[in-house]
């Protein structure tokens, strides 16, 4: 099914040593240039635990469009 009409949000804990490489982030930007982004500078891989309030606000904002 085509999902491109749905809002997309990329949330990234910038202290995630596994996924926060410049190449990985660039790939995201290339594949989904219109996606909303939330980069959490003090969060790691489990950004849901590190920054739950900010993440929840961004999710609500993105899906309220």
Buried (B, 14 or more C-beta within 10 A) or exposed (E): EEEEEEEBBBBBBBBBEEEBEEEEBEEBEEEBEEEBBBEBEEBBBEBEEBBEEBBEEBBEEBEEE
